[in-house]
Amino acid sequence: MKKLFLLYTVFSVLLVSCRKSDENLDISMDDYTVDIPATSSAVDTWLNTYFNVPWNINVQYRFALYEAEYAKNVAPIELNKVQPSMQAVLTCFINPYSKIAGASFGKVQFPKQWVLYGSGSYNTDNSYTLGSATNARRVDLYDLNNFSAANGENVRRRMRTVHHEFTHCLNQSIPIPPAFELVSKGDYDPEWTTKTDSATRMLGFVSPYASSAYTEDFAEMVGHIVVEGPVWYNNCLAQAGATGKARLKEKESIIYQYLLNYFNIDLYKLQAEVQSALKTSYGVVDPEDVTLSFPYRIAGNAVNTITINPSATHYTTYGSSAAFTTVYNNYKASLFSLGSRTLDSIQFVFSTATQMAFRAYYRNSANTNLVADYDFTIALNTSTGLVSFSKKMPEGTTTNYSNGANAQVQPAFEQYILPYLVNRQFIAAYLPTTITSGNALYRSFAGFYVNGTATNYFYGPVTYK
């Protein structure tokens, strides 16, 4: 049957920089050991105990040129990389699958020959092969001399390769359902190395390589869902746009049914086992959940208010922007000079994902509490956090809007607040940045800073719907 390859482009941030990959393409094989001596009894005993005896798996690490792909120069694996590499396979692949699917599944389905190489298998399109699967019986793993058990991301990347290649093995046993190919039919392109994550994601692919062929798409989906984990995958969905998200979810559903119906494997239980293994044994951590970022919360209509009262103690503790404080103080002074109105605080009220009211809390000369509202529309890029505010007209007809239109109130707003908001672009963010994820107050304050001028900002306690 056709041999399927997992390739990593030099443009992928998950691999290496372009420069490093260019250097790798010019490597000398003289830098690698010629072969491993036949006397490696400790490694052989360990492999026999954990792979050959229980699973009838033969792990071949001594270099044999005839085993390598024709016309490719590859180097042997270093002896001290054999056991750590295969321990990761045992911990993050063999054990999770055998726990979820049972020992009988592994004895039948696990590839029976694993061939290990030290270098990558370099290609002519500025990529190199990290793994391949043949006839549902053999898996080749490359670049293992760069394996590091102390680097969780290094382990995760390689385990994604393993799960990707094993998915090919399953597909070589039970073909991919025809419905899967139809989801993105017309968008597959073998020239994948120049594509970006963001562009292919919008088309419903988890990676640029997934867009190269439907067979790779299927394997990439399984590898990413299982090994990258639910937080990463939900981030992917959130950044894929409506069309991309719908396609990814449709593919996910087909894969779930495929594994369950043909192999009695629950995709999400497998994911949980692999995630537990990666985190417990290799210290892998989840990426930040972008759906909890402030821009995504605005876009999801989850934000209620941000309140700014310069006399609040948190500004003494965490600081404030001199530029915005000047705007606020000028607005406050103008309100008082126009009609003896005392400004107490301001608030940004988010009625929808695209509409916001600027609200001023003040007292008149009789010390009566009053509120003035002014409406704005919000244009927001959730990926970058870039925000533009535009004045919305006409406004509402409630008392708050009537107060805002008062001849002794509106001029101060139009002179100071309105131009500050509409003449700049802002970045929506949790502020101040000194409140980090380990702080109990993390994400309890939010606001906006001027794009390109981080020292010009405003923030306050944020409430959510």
C-alpha positions in Angstrom: 0.0 0.0 0.0 1.0 3.6 -0.4 3.4 4.9 2.2 2.1 8.0 4.0 4.4 10.7 5.4 4.1 13.2 8.2 5.9 16.3 7.1 6.8 19.5 8.9 7.3 22.7 7.0 10.1 25.1 7.9 7.5 27.8 8.2 5.8 26.0 11.1 6.4 27.7 14.4 6.0 24.3 16.0 9.2 23.0 14.3 12.1 25.4 13.8 12.9 28.7 12.3 13.5 29.1 8.6 17.2 29.7 9.2 17.6 26.7 11.4 15.9 24.5 8.8 18.1 25.9 6.0 21.1 24.9 8.1 19.6 21.5 8.6 19.2 21.0 4.9 22.9 21.6 4.5 23.9 19.2 7.3 26.8 16.8 6.9 26.1 13.2 7.7 29.6 13.0 9.0 28.2 14.7 12.1 26.3 11.5 13.0 27.5 8.2 14.3 27.9 5.5 11.6 26.2 2.8 13.6 25.5 1.4 17.0 27.6 -1.5 18.3 25.9 -4.8 18.5 26.5 -5.0 22.3 23.6 -3.0 23.7 22.1 -5.6 25.9 20.5 -3.3 28.5 18.6 -1.4 25.8 17.7 -4.7 24.0 16.5 -6.2 27.3 14.3 -3.2 28.0 12.8 -3.2 24.5 12.1 -6.9 24.8 10.4 -6.5 28.1 8.1 -3.6 27.2 7.5 -4.1 23.5 8.4 -7.5 22.1 7.0 -9.7 24.8 3.7 -8.0 25.5 2.9 -6.6 22.0 5.1 -8.6 19.6 6.7 -5.3 18.5 10.2 -5.3 17.1 12.0 -2.0 17.6 14.9 -1.6 15.2 17.4 1.0 16.1 20.7 -0.4 14.6 21.2 1.3 11.3 20.4 -0.8 8.1 20.6 1.3 4.9 18.3 -1.0 3.0 15.5 -0.2 5.6 15.7 3.5 4.8 13.7 5.2 2.0 15.4 5.0 -1.4 17.4 8.1 -2.4 17.2 9.6 1.1 20.2 10.2 3.4 19.4 9.4 7.0 21.6 8.9 10.0 21.4 6.4 12.9 19.9 7.1 16.2 22.3 7.7 19.1 22.1 4.8 21.6 21.3 7.1 24.5 18.2 8.3 22.7 16.6 4.9 22.1 15.1 4.1 25.4 13.9 7.7 26.2 12.2 7.9 22.8 10.5 4.6 23.1 9.5 5.3 26.8 7.6 8.3 25.5 5.9 6.0 22.9 5.0 3.6 25.7 3.8 6.2 28.1 1.9 8.5 25.7 0.8 6.0 23.0 0.9 2.3 24.0 -0.5 2.7 27.5 -3.4 5.1 26.6 -4.6 3.0 23.7 -4.4 -0.3 25.6 -6.3 1.3 28.5 -9.1 2.7 26.4 -9.3 -0.1 23.7 -8.0 -3.1 25.6 -4.9 -5.3 25.3 -6.5 -7.3 22.5 -6.7 -4.2 20.3 -3.1 -3.4 20.8 -1.9 -6.9 20.0 -3.7 -6.8 16.7 -3.5 -3.1 15.7 -0.2 -1.8 17.0 2.4 -1.7 14.2 4.8 -4.6 14.7 8.0 -3.0 13.4 9.3 0.4 14.6 12.4 1.7 12.9 14.3 4.6 14.6 16.5 7.2 12.9 18.6 9.9 14.3 18.2 12.6 11.6 15.2 13.9 9.8 14.5 12.6 6.3 15.0 15.7 4.2 12.8 16.6 1.3 13.2 18.9 -1.7 10.3 21.3 -0.7 12.0 22.7 2.4 10.4 20.2 4.7 11.5 17.1 6.4 9.8 13.9 7.4 9.3 13.1 11.0 7.4 9.8 10.6 6.0 7.4 8.1 3.6 4.4 8.2 3.5 1.5 5.9 0.9 -1.2 5.3 -0.5 -0.8 8.9 2.5 -2.8 10.1 5.5 -0.5 10.2 6.3 3.0 11.6 9.5 4.9 10.9 10.4 7.7 13.3 13.0 10.3 12.4 15.0 13.2 14.0 15.2 11.3 17.3 18.7 12.5 18.1 16.9 15.8 18.9 14.5 14.1 21.3 14.5 15.6 24.8 12.4 14.1 27.6 13.1 17.2 29.6 11.3 19.4 27.1 7.5 18.8 27.2 6.9 20.5 23.9 9.5 18.4 22.2 7.8 15.3 23.5 4.4 16.5 22.5 5.4 17.3 19.0 6.9 13.8 18.6 3.9 12.1 20.1 1.7 13.9 17.7 3.8 12.3 15.0 3.3 8.9 16.5 -0.5 9.3 16.8 -0.6 10.7 13.3 1.2 7.7 11.9 -0.8 5.2 13.8 -4.0 6.8 12.4 -2.6 6.1 9.0 -2.2 2.5 10.1 -5.8 2.3 11.2 -6.9 3.9 7.9 -4.8 1.3 6.0 -6.9 -1.3 7.9 -10.3 0.4 7.7 -10.5 3.1 5.0 -11.5 6.6 5.8 -15.2 7.2 5.4 -15.9 8.9 2.0 -17.9 11.7 3.8 -14.7 13.0 5.3 -13.1 13.9 2.0 -16.2 15.7 0.9 -16.0 18.2 3.8 -13.0 20.1 2.4 -13.1 18.8 -1.2 -11.6 21.4 -3.5 -9.4 22.9 -0.8 -6.7 20.2 -0.7 -3.4 21.3 -2.2 -0.2 19.2 -2.1 1.8 22.5 -2.2 1.3 23.1 1.5 4.7 24.4 2.7 3.9 28.0 1.9 0.6 28.1 3.6 0.0 29.6 7.1 -1.8 28.2 10.1 -4.3 31.0 10.1 -5.1 30.8 6.4 -5.6 27.0 6.5 -7.5 27.1 9.7 -10.1 29.4 8.1 -10.6 26.6 5.6 -11.2 24.0 8.3 -7.7 22.5 8.7 -5.8 22.1 12.0 -2.5 22.7 10.2 -1.1 23.6 6.8 0.0 19.9 6.3 -3.6 18.8 6.8 -4.5 20.7 3.7 -2.2 18.6 1.5 -4.5 15.6 1.2 -7.6 14.2 2.9 -5.6 11.3 4.2 -3.2 13.7 6.0 -6.1 15.8 7.1 -7.7 12.8 8.9 -4.4 11.9 10.6 -3.6 15.5 11.5 -7.1 15.9 13.1 -6.6 12.8 15.3 -3.0 13.8 16.2 -3.9 17.3 17.2 -7.1 16.6 19.0 -5.6 13.8 21.1 -2.1 15.2 21.7 -2.5 19.0 21.6 -5.6 18.6 23.8 -9.0 20.2 24.3 -7.8 23.7 25.1 -5.6 23.9 22.0 -8.4 22.5 19.8 -11.0 24.9 21.2 -8.6 27.7 20.5 -8.3 26.4 16.9 -12.1 26.4 16.6 -12.4 29.9 18.0 -9.9 31.2 15.4 -11.3 29.3 12.4 -14.2 31.6 11.6 -17.7 30.3 11.0 -16.9 28.2 7.9 -13.7 26.8 9.3 -15.3 25.9 12.6 -18.2 24.2 11.0 -15.9 22.1 8.8 -13.6 21.1 11.7 -16.6 20.1 13.8 -18.0 18.0 11.0 -14.6 16.3 10.5 -14.4 15.7 14.3 -17.8 14.0 14.3 -16.8 11.7 11.4 -13.6 10.8 13.2 -15.4 10.1 16.5 -17.8 7.8 14.8 -15.1 6.1 12.8 -13.0 5.2 15.9 -16.0 4.2 18.0 -17.8 2.1 15.4 -14.8 0.3 13.9 -12.4 0.1 16.9 -14.6 0.7 20.0 -12.4 3.7 20.9 -13.9 6.9 22.4 -11.9 9.7 21.0 -12.4 12.0 24.0 -11.4 9.3 26.5 -8.3 8.6 24.5 -7.6 12.3 24.5 -7.9 12.4 28.3 -5.5 9.6 28.8 -2.9 11.0 26.5 -3.2 14.5 28.1 -2.8 12.9 31.6 0.4 11.1 30.4 1.9 14.1 28.8 1.2 16.4 31.8 2.2 13.9 34.5 5.3 12.4 32.9 6.6 15.3 30.8 5.3 18.4 32.4 3.3 19.5 29.4 1.0 22.5 30.0 -2.1 23.7 28.2 -1.9 26.8 26.1 -3.8 29.9 27.3 -7.5 29.6 26.5 -8.0 32.3 23.9 -11.8 32.1 24.4 -11.1 33.6 27.9 -9.1 36.5 26.5 -10.7 39.9 26.8 -11.3 40.5 23.1 -13.0 37.1 22.8 -15.2 37.9 25.8 -16.3 41.2 24.2 -17.0 39.4 20.9 -19.0 36.8 22.7 -21.1 39.4 24.4 -19.9 38.3 27.8 -18.6 41.6 29.1 -21.0 43.8 31.1 -19.1 46.9 32.4 -15.8 48.5 33.1 -15.8 51.1 35.8 -13.2 53.9 36.2 -13.0 55.9 39.4 -9.5 57.4 39.8 -9.9 57.7 43.6 -10.1 53.9 43.9 -7.2 52.3 45.8 -6.3 49.9 43.0 -4.9 52.8 41.0 -2.6 53.6 43.8 -1.5 49.9 43.9 -1.2 49.2 40.2 -0.8 52.6 38.7 -2.7 54.6 36.0 -2.0 56.2 32.7 -0.9 59.9 32.9 -2.2 60.5 29.4 -5.7 59.2 30.2 -5.7 60.8 33.7 -5.2 64.2 32.0 -8.2 63.5 29.7 -10.3 62.5 32.6 -9.4 65.5 34.7 -10.0 67.9 31.9 -13.4 66.3 31.3 -14.2 66.6 35.0 -13.1 70.2 35.2 -15.1 71.2 32.1 -18.3 69.6 33.5 -17.9 71.6 36.7 -17.1 74.9 34.9 -20.1 74.6 32.6 -22.8 73.9 35.2 -21.3 73.1 38.6 -21.6 69.3 37.9 -19.2 67.1 39.8 -18.0 64.0 38.0 -17.7 60.9 40.3 -16.8 58.1 37.9 -17.2 56.8 34.4 -18.2 53.5 33.1 -18.2 51.6 29.8 -21.4 49.6 29.4 -21.4 46.8 26.8 -24.9 46.2 25.6 -24.0 43.8 22.8 -20.8 42.5 21.2 -20.8 45.5 18.9 -22.3 48.3 21.0 -21.1 50.2 24.0 -22.3 53.2 26.0 -19.9 55.6 27.7 -21.6 56.5 31.0 -20.8 59.4 33.3 -21.9 59.4 36.9 -22.1 62.9 38.3 -23.9 65.3 40.7 -25.5 68.6 40.0 -25.3 71.7 42.2 -28.1 70.3 44.4 -26.0 67.2 45.0 -28.5 65.0 43.0 -27.0 61.9 41.5 -27.4 61.8 37.7 -26.2 59.7 34.8 -25.4 60.6 31.2 -25.0 58.1 28.4 -23.4 58.2 24.9 -23.6 55.3 22.5 -20.7 53.9 20.4 -20.3 51.0 18.0 -17.3 48.6 18.4 -15.2 47.2 15.6 -13.0 44.4 17.1 -10.4 42.0 15.7 -10.5 39.1 18.2 -7.1 37.7 17.1 -5.2 40.9 17.6 -7.5 42.7 20.1 -7.5 45.8 17.9 -10.5 48.0 18.6 -12.1 51.0 17.0 -14.9 53.0 18.6 -17.3 55.0 16.4 -20.0 57.4 17.7 -23.5 55.8 17.2 -26.4 58.0 16.1 -29.2 58.4 16.8 -28.9 57.6 20.4 -31.6 56.3 22.9 -34.4 58.3 24.3 -34.2 57.5 28.0 -33.4 60.0 30.7 -29.7 59.1 30.6 -29.5 60.2 27.0 -31.4 63.4 27.7 -28.9 64.1 30.5 -26.1 63.5 28.1 -27.5 66.0 25.6 -27.9 68.7 28.2 -26.2 71.9 27.0 -24.2 72.1 30.2 -23.1 68.4 30.0 -22.6 67.5 26.3 -19.8 70.0 25.4 -17.4 68.6 27.9 -18.0 65.1 26.5 -17.5 66.3 22.9 -14.3 68.2 23.7 -12.5 65.5 25.7 -14.0 62.1 25.7 -15.3 61.8 22.2 -12.1 62.7 20.3 -10.1 60.5 22.7 -12.1 57.4 21.8 -12.8 57.9 18.1 -9.5 59.3 17.0 -7.4 56.3 18.1 -7.3 52.6 17.8 -7.0 50.6 20.9 -6.1 47.1 22.0 -8.5 45.3 24.3 -6.7 43.6 27.1 -6.6 42.5 30.8 -4.9 45.5 32.5 -2.6 46.2 34.2 -0.2 43.6 32.8 1.5 43.3 36.1 -1.5 41.3 37.4 -0.5 37.9 36.0 -2.2 34.5 36.0 -0.9 33.6 39.5 -2.6 36.6 41.1 -6.1 36.1 42.5 -7.2 39.3 40.8 -6.1 38.0 37.3 -8.8 38.9 34.7 -10.8 41.0 37.3 -9.5 44.2 35.7 -9.7 45.1 32.0 -9.5 48.0 29.6 -7.9 49.4 26.5 -4.5 50.8 25.6 -3.7 52.9 22.6 -2.3 50.8 19.7 1.4 51.5 19.6 1.4 53.6 22.8 1.1 51.2 25.7 1.5 54.0 28.2 -1.8 55.6 27.1 -4.5 53.3 28.6 -7.5 53.1 30.9 -8.8 50.2 32.9 -11.0 49.3 35.8 -12.9 46.4 37.5 -14.7 44.4 34.9 -18.0 42.6 35.4 -19.4 39.9 33.1 -22.8 38.9 32.0 
